[in-house]
Amino acid sequence: MGTARHSEPESDGRRDRAASHDDEILLINLLLTLSRGRGLIVLSVLVFGLFGVLYAALSPAEYTAQSKVVREAGSEEGGGLPSGLPSIQGLGLNLEGGGAGGLTPSSYPEIATSREVRLAVARDTFHFPGTGRRTTFVDHVNRPAGLFDTVLRYTLWLPWTVVEAAGHLAAPDEPLPVEADSADGRIYPTDAEERAIAALGDRVSASVAQSGALDGGGGLMTIATTATAPTLAARLNEHVIQHLRARVQEIRTETTRENLAFVEQRFEEAQQELDAAEDRLAQFLEQNRSVLTGGNDPRLEFRRERLRREVRFKEQLYSQLQKQVTQTRLQLQREQPVVTVAEQPAPPTRASAPNWTFVIVLSLVLGALVGVTGAFLRAAVRRQGGEEETQEKMREVRTAFRPAGIVEGVRAELGRRDTD
């Protein structure tokens, strides 16, 4: 029994030493493979690093301008009608309240990057230092490509060019007609404007601070615009703020305008009803003046008082609606911008892209990974190349992928088909 107890620890110790020895051998083999492939690794790092430098050098510099705006919630009464009609609440007129149409500050980033804002900015005119011309963003995006851009598209940017061409092939051949909709008369964006909207989608962004008192519905919002020149980036930012303010005001006042249109229509109807009631009273008095003077007919007296009550009621309704129209128009005029600029956009002093450090480091890391992978693959092929059968297979593979071997394979395939 004692011998068995001593043999078990000894066998465990031998296994541990064997495992440790295997690990040492594996580590030595790895180091040996890396040392033998050091030249391939260095060449791969140099090649990828060179491509990274070329990419960073040939990529146009981009500048990002930022501004900070305060998102104000505004009063909840802004979109509705002022109160003040307690005497006609029973007439079927619900004119109080209304709210601001459900617009909250949390929706401002979505509005800033919406299609409506981007389309409005794309239709504006800017000075583009790269071309030296002052034109709209739509015309700038759709301008003919220069010689240098054409060379880049079919050399360094060839993969992206192929992807873009494949996308155009998948798209319908005939563009959608651009015409006014019979329902709302809206003119839909043209293909050129759609390309400009898509280009601005990559250049305009809006983010919200998520800390402290600024977290949640209110607070600061940062608008960032990217362009190929510092001044152009700042101008794009200014126009985004301008159209954001206009779009927010349009949304906020939409409910008020709808209510104003309703009240104005009801006001015109009340005026017509008042005119009709006054005409009926005047006609009645003209026809029965002699009888009413004598005061001998109670029925005529009762009808005259009823017509007078109707006229007074119509006058009261007319007066209240007139006051309501005036108050609602003043409410529209009092609507102030709910986007206040806290930090004006300024031309940036440094380019935001390309990031030379990131591009070069990424290229070197990729080169190192490719070099290490190639070194291990070459070592594995060489290890298997010691066997005669493996060497014969490798020779056959190399021969098959030579030009003569490819031609021979094609001829063999055609000979088979002819034989079949």
TAPEMO-V900303 format. One record per residue. N is the residue number from 1. RES is the residue in three letters. SS is DSSP state (A for helix, B for strand, O for the rest). OMEGA is omega in radians with two decimals (NA if undefined). D_LAST is the distance of its C-alpha to the last C-alpha in Angstrom with 2 decimals. Layout:
<<N:RES:SS:OMEGA:D_LAST> <N:RES:SS:OMEGA:D_LAST>>
This chain:
<<1:MET:O:3.14:77.87> <2:GLY:A:3.13:79.03> <3:THR:A:3.13:76.47> <4:ALA:A:-3.13:73.61> <5:ARG:A:-3.13:74.88> <6:HIS:A:-3.10:74.96> <7:SER:A:-3.12:71.50> <8:GLU:A:3.08:69.74> <9:PRO:A:3.14:70.97> <10:GLU:A:3.11:70.15> <11:SER:A:3.09:66.52> <12:ASP:A:3.12:66.19> <13:GLY:A:3.12:67.59> <14:ARG:A:3.13:65.11> <15:ARG:A:3.13:62.19> <16:ASP:A:3.13:63.57> <17:ARG:A:3.11:63.98> <18:ALA:A:3.12:60.44> <19:ALA:A:3.11:59.05> <20:SER:A:3.10:61.20> <21:HIS:A:3.10:60.00> <22:ASP:A:3.11:56.32> <23:ASP:A:3.12:57.07> <24:GLU:A:3.12:58.74> <25:ILE:A:3.13:55.80> <26:LEU:A:3.12:53.39> <27:LEU:A:3.11:55.69> <28:ILE:A:3.11:55.99> <29:ASN:A:3.10:52.21> <30:LEU:A:3.13:51.90> <31:LEU:A:3.12:54.64> <32:LEU:A:3.11:53.13> <33:THR:A:3.13:49.71> <34:LEU:A:3.14:51.49> <35:SER:A:3.12:53.61> <36:ARG:A:3.13:50.69> <37:GLY:O:-3.09:48.87> <38:ARG:A:3.13:52.01> <39:GLY:A:3.12:50.82> <40:LEU:A:-3.14:47.57> <41:ILE:A:-3.14:49.61> <42:VAL:A:3.12:52.17> <43:LEU:A:3.13:49.60> <44:SER:A:3.12:47.81> <45:VAL:A:-3.14:51.20> <46:LEU:A:-3.13:52.18> <47:VAL:A:3.13:48.97> <48:PHE:A:3.08:49.12> <49:GLY:A:3.09:52.85> <50:LEU:A:3.09:52.35> <51:PHE:A:3.10:49.89> <52:GLY:A:3.11:52.46> <53:VAL:A:3.11:55.22> <54:LEU:A:3.12:53.16> <55:TYR:A:-3.14:52.31> <56:ALA:A:-3.12:55.99> <57:ALA:A:-3.09:57.14> <58:LEU:A:3.12:54.82> <59:SER:O:3.13:55.26> <60:PRO:O:3.11:58.09> <61:ALA:O:3.13:61.23> <62:GLU:B:-3.11:61.99> <63:TYR:B:-3.11:65.41> <64:THR:B:3.07:66.32> <65:ALA:B:-3.10:69.58> <66:GLN:B:3.04:71.04> <67:SER:B:3.12:73.80> <68:LYS:B:-3.14:75.42> <69:VAL:B:3.11:76.54> <70:VAL:B:3.12:78.64> <71:ARG:B:-3.13:77.21> <72:GLU:O:-3.11:80.15> <73:ALA:O:-3.08:79.93> <74:GLY:O:-3.14:82.60> <75:SER:O:3.13:84.90> <76:GLU:O:-3.14:83.58> <77:GLU:O:-3.00:85.85> <78:GLY:O:-3.06:84.26> <79:GLY:O:-3.09:81.76> <80:GLY:O:-3.13:84.17> <81:LEU:B:3.07:87.44> <82:PRO:O:3.10:90.84> <83:SER:O:3.14:92.93> <84:GLY:O:3.12:96.15> <85:LEU:O:-3.11:95.87> <86:PRO:A:-3.06:97.60> <87:SER:A:-3.12:99.64> <88:ILE:A:3.13:96.65> <89:GLN:A:-3.11:94.36> <90:GLY:A:-3.08:94.83> <91:LEU:A:-3.14:93.58> <92:GLY:O:-3.13:89.88> <93:LEU:O:3.09:89.36> <94:ASN:O:-2.96:87.60> <95:LEU:O:-3.10:88.00> <96:GLU:O:3.08:88.49> <97:GLY:B:3.10:86.01> <98:GLY:O:-3.14:82.43> <99:GLY:O:-3.07:81.26> <100:ALA:O:3.06:79.06> <101:GLY:O:3.10:75.96> <102:GLY:O:-3.14:74.58> <103:LEU:O:3.13:74.04> <104:THR:O:3.13:74.57> <105:PRO:A:-3.14:74.46> <106:SER:A:3.13:71.43> <107:SER:A:-3.08:69.37> <108:TYR:A:3.10:70.37> <109:PRO:A:3.11:67.46> <110:GLU:A:3.12:64.98> <111:ILE:A:-3.11:66.97> <112:ALA:A:-3.14:67.11> <113:THR:O:-3.11:63.30> <114:SER:O:-3.14:62.70> <115:ARG:A:-3.11:60.88> <116:GLU:A:-3.14:64.19> <117:VAL:A:-3.13:65.85> <118:ARG:A:3.11:62.89> <119:LEU:A:3.10:62.57> <120:ALA:A:3.11:66.30> <121:VAL:A:-3.13:66.10> <122:ALA:A:3.13:63.08> <123:ARG:O:3.12:65.10> <124:ASP:O:-3.11:67.99> <125:THR:B:3.14:68.64> <126:PHE:B:3.02:68.62> <127:HIS:B:-3.11:69.07> <128:PHE:B:-3.11:65.97> <129:PRO:O:-3.11:67.03> <130:GLY:O:3.12:63.52> <131:THR:O:-3.13:63.42> <132:GLY:O:-3.11:67.19> <133:ARG:B:3.05:67.09> <134:ARG:B:-3.06:68.59> <135:THR:B:3.11:66.17> <136:THR:B:3.12:64.84> <137:PHE:A:3.11:62.41> <138:VAL:A:3.14:59.91> <139:ASP:A:-3.13:60.01> <140:HIS:A:-3.13:59.83> <141:VAL:A:-3.07:56.67> <142:ASN:O:3.11:54.95> <143:ARG:O:3.10:56.11> <144:PRO:O:-3.13:53.57> <145:ALA:O:3.10:52.25> <146:GLY:O:-3.11:53.83> <147:LEU:A:-3.13:52.24> <148:PHE:A:3.11:52.75> <149:ASP:A:3.13:51.31> <150:THR:A:3.11:48.24> <151:VAL:A:3.13:47.67> <152:LEU:A:-3.11:48.08> <153:ARG:A:-3.06:45.69> <154:TYR:O:3.04:42.82> <155:THR:O:-3.05:43.76> <156:LEU:O:-3.12:45.63> <157:TRP:O:-3.08:45.08> <158:LEU:A:3.12:41.39> <159:PRO:A:3.13:40.21> <160:TRP:A:3.09:42.81> <161:THR:A:3.12:41.91> <162:VAL:A:3.13:38.26> <163:VAL:A:3.12:39.50> <164:GLU:A:3.10:41.89> <165:ALA:A:3.09:39.29> <166:ALA:A:3.09:37.02> <167:GLY:A:3.11:40.08> <168:HIS:A:3.11:40.72> <169:LEU:A:3.13:37.16> <170:ALA:A:-3.13:37.60> <171:ALA:O:3.09:40.98> <172:PRO:O:-3.10:41.46> <173:ASP:O:-3.09:41.33> <174:GLU:O:3.12:44.67> <175:PRO:O:3.11:47.71> <176:LEU:O:3.14:50.04> <177:PRO:O:3.11:52.97> <178:VAL:O:-3.10:56.19> <179:GLU:O:-3.13:59.06> <180:ALA:B:3.07:62.19> <181:ASP:O:-3.08:61.99> <182:SER:O:-3.09:64.23> <183:ALA:O:-3.05:65.56> <184:ASP:O:3.10:66.87> <185:GLY:O:-3.09:66.38> <186:ARG:O:3.07:64.54> <187:ILE:B:-3.09:62.48> <188:TYR:O:-3.10:59.31> <189:PRO:O:3.05:58.15> <190:THR:O:3.11:55.97> <191:ASP:A:3.12:52.74> <192:ALA:A:3.12:54.77> <193:GLU:A:3.08:57.28> <194:GLU:A:3.09:54.60> <195:ARG:A:3.10:53.34> <196:ALA:A:3.10:56.95> <197:ILE:A:3.12:57.51> <198:ALA:A:3.11:54.47> <199:ALA:A:3.11:55.75> <200:LEU:A:3.10:59.18> <201:GLY:A:3.10:57.71> <202:ASP:O:-3.05:56.89> <203:ARG:O:-3.09:60.29> <204:VAL:B:3.10:62.72> <205:SER:B:3.12:63.48> <206:ALA:B:-3.13:66.40> <207:SER:B:-3.07:67.51> <208:VAL:B:3.06:70.46> <209:ALA:O:-3.08:72.77> <210:GLN:O:-3.14:72.47> <211:SER:O:3.02:75.63> <212:GLY:A:-3.08:79.26> <213:ALA:A:-3.12:80.86> <214:LEU:A:-3.12:77.96> <215:ASP:O:3.05:75.61> <216:GLY:O:-2.94:74.71> <217:GLY:O:-3.07:75.64> <218:GLY:O:3.05:77.67> <219:GLY:B:-3.05:78.09> <220:LEU:B:3.03:76.35> <221:MET:B:-3.14:72.92> <222:THR:B:3.09:71.27> <223:ILE:B:-3.12:69.32> <224:ALA:B:3.10:67.12> <225:THR:B:-3.08:65.54> <226:THR:B:3.12:63.36> <227:ALA:B:-3.09:63.15> <228:THR:O:3.11:62.68> <229:ALA:O:-3.11:66.44> <230:PRO:A:-3.12:69.42> <231:THR:A:3.13:71.35> <232:LEU:A:3.11:68.36> <233:ALA:A:3.12:67.72> <234:ALA:A:3.13:71.37> <235:ARG:A:3.07:71.32> <236:LEU:A:3.14:68.22> <237:ASN:A:3.12:70.05> <238:GLU:A:-3.12:73.11> <239:HIS:A:3.08:71.15> <240:VAL:A:3.11:69.34> <241:ILE:A:-3.13:72.78> <242:GLN:A:-3.11:74.14> <243:HIS:A:3.02:71.40> <244:LEU:A:3.12:71.40> <245:ARG:A:3.14:75.12> <246:ALA:A:-3.12:74.62> <247:ARG:A:3.11:71.84> <248:VAL:A:3.12:73.90> <249:GLN:A:3.12:76.90> <250:GLU:A:3.14:74.88> <251:ILE:A:-3.07:73.67> <252:ARG:A:-3.07:77.12> <253:THR:A:-3.09:78.98> <254:GLU:A:3.14:76.54> <255:THR:A:3.13:78.41> <256:THR:A:3.12:81.76> <257:ARG:A:3.11:80.73> <258:GLU:A:3.11:79.51> <259:ASN:A:3.11:82.83> <260:LEU:A:3.10:84.75> <261:ALA:A:3.12:83.04> <262:PHE:A:-3.11:83.96> <263:VAL:A:3.12:87.59> <264:GLU:A:3.09:87.95> <265:GLN:A:3.11:86.70> <266:ARG:A:3.11:89.12> <267:PHE:A:3.09:91.87> <268:GLU:A:3.11:91.40> <269:GLU:A:3.12:91.53> <270:ALA:A:3.10:94.71> <271:GLN:A:3.10:96.28> <272:GLN:A:3.11:95.57> <273:GLU:A:3.10:96.96> <274:LEU:A:3.10:100.06> <275:ASP:A:3.14:100.63> <276:ALA:A:3.13:100.29> <277:ALA:A:3.11:102.75> <278:GLU:A:3.10:105.26> <279:ASP:A:3.12:104.98> <280:ARG:A:3.12:105.68> <281:LEU:A:3.13:108.69> <282:ALA:A:3.13:110.05> <283:GLN:A:3.11:109.64> <284:PHE:A:3.13:111.39> <285:LEU:A:3.13:114.28> <286:GLU:A:-3.09:114.65> <287:GLN:A:-3.03:114.80> <288:ASN:O:-3.10:117.20> <289:ARG:A:-3.07:119.37> <290:SER:A:-3.12:122.64> <291:VAL:A:-3.12:122.11> <292:LEU:A:3.12:121.05> <293:THR:A:3.13:124.10> <294:GLY:A:3.12:126.42> <295:GLY:O:-3.09:124.52> <296:ASN:O:-3.07:125.15> <297:ASP:O:-3.13:121.57> <298:PRO:A:-3.12:120.04> <299:ARG:A:3.10:116.67> <300:LEU:A:3.09:116.29> <301:GLU:A:3.14:117.34> <302:PHE:A:3.13:114.71> <303:ARG:A:3.12:111.97> <304:ARG:A:3.13:113.05> <305:GLU:A:3.11:112.78> <306:ARG:A:3.10:109.33> <307:LEU:A:3.11:108.12> <308:ARG:A:3.09:109.64> <309:ARG:A:3.11:107.88> <310:GLU:A:3.11:104.59> <311:VAL:A:3.12:105.21> <312:ARG:A:3.12:106.15> <313:PHE:A:3.12:103.02> <314:LYS:A:3.10:100.82> <315:GLU:A:3.13:102.66> <316:GLN:A:3.11:102.05> <317:LEU:A:3.13:98.34> <318:TYR:A:-3.12:98.13> <319:SER:A:-3.14:99.95> <320:GLN:A:3.13:97.78> <321:LEU:A:3.08:94.52> <322:GLN:A:3.08:95.84> <323:LYS:A:-3.13:96.61> <324:GLN:A:3.12:93.17> <325:VAL:A:3.13:91.43> <326:THR:A:-3.14:93.52> <327:GLN:A:-3.13:92.78> <328:THR:A:3.08:89.03> <329:ARG:A:3.07:88.96> <330:LEU:A:3.12:90.90> <331:GLN:A:3.09:88.47> <332:LEU:A:3.14:85.58> <333:GLN:A:-3.13:87.59> <334:ARG:A:-3.14:88.37> <335:GLU:O:-3.13:84.73> <336:GLN:O:3.10:84.31> <337:PRO:O:-3.14:81.12> <338:VAL:O:3.06:79.94> <339:VAL:B:-3.11:78.00> <340:THR:B:-3.11:80.46> <341:VAL:B:3.10:79.34> <342:ALA:B:3.12:80.63> <343:GLU:B:-3.09:79.03> <344:GLN:O:3.08:78.18> <345:PRO:O:3.13:74.90> <346:ALA:O:3.11:75.45> <347:PRO:O:-3.13:73.20> <348:PRO:O:-3.13:71.75> <349:THR:O:3.14:72.74> <350:ARG:O:3.11:69.60> <351:ALA:O:3.10:65.92> <352:SER:O:3.11:64.13> <353:ALA:B:-0.04:60.69> <354:PRO:O:3.09:58.96> <355:ASN:O:-3.04:60.33> <356:TRP:A:-3.10:60.12> <357:THR:A:-3.12:61.06> <358:PHE:A:-3.09:58.48> <359:VAL:A:-3.10:55.65> <360:ILE:A:3.12:56.42> <361:VAL:A:3.11:56.97> <362:LEU:A:3.13:53.73> <363:SER:A:3.13:51.84> <364:LEU:A:3.12:53.43> <365:VAL:A:3.10:52.66> <366:LEU:A:3.10:48.99> <367:GLY:A:3.11:48.87> <368:ALA:A:3.12:50.50> <369:LEU:A:3.13:48.06> <370:VAL:A:3.13:45.02> <371:GLY:A:3.12:46.64> <372:VAL:A:3.11:47.51> <373:THR:A:3.11:44.04> <374:GLY:A:3.12:42.52> <375:ALA:A:3.14:45.07> <376:PHE:A:3.10:44.23> <377:LEU:A:3.13:40.46> <378:ARG:A:3.11:41.02> <379:ALA:A:3.12:43.35> <380:ALA:A:3.11:40.88> <381:VAL:A:-3.13:38.17> <382:ARG:A:3.11:40.76> <383:ARG:A:3.12:41.91> <384:GLN:A:-3.12:38.48> <385:GLY:O:3.12:37.93> <386:GLY:O:3.14:40.43> <387:GLU:O:-3.08:37.98> <388:GLU:A:-3.14:35.85> <389:GLU:A:3.13:32.67> <390:THR:A:3.11:33.24> <391:GLN:A:3.12:33.91> <392:GLU:A:3.11:30.65> <393:LYS:A:3.14:28.76> <394:MET:A:3.08:30.78> <395:ARG:A:3.11:30.08> <396:GLU:A:3.12:26.33> <397:VAL:A:-3.14:26.77> <398:ARG:A:3.13:28.97> <399:THR:A:-3.09:26.65> <400:ALA:A:-3.07:23.62> <401:PHE:O:2.97:25.72> <402:ARG:O:-3.13:27.08> <403:PRO:A:3.14:25.96> <404:ALA:A:3.13:24.35> <405:GLY:A:3.11:22.55> <406:ILE:A:3.12:21.27> <407:VAL:A:3.12:20.04> <408:GLU:A:3.10:18.33> <409:GLY:A:3.10:16.60> <410:VAL:A:3.12:15.41> <411:ARG:A:3.13:14.12> <412:ALA:A:3.11:12.27> <413:GLU:A:3.13:10.65> <414:LEU:A:3.10:9.82> <415:GLY:A:3.10:8.55> <416:ARG:A:-3.12:6.10> <417:ARG:A:3.12:5.02> <418:ASP:A:3.13:5.43> <419:THR:A:3.12:3.81> <420:ASP:O:NA:0.00>>
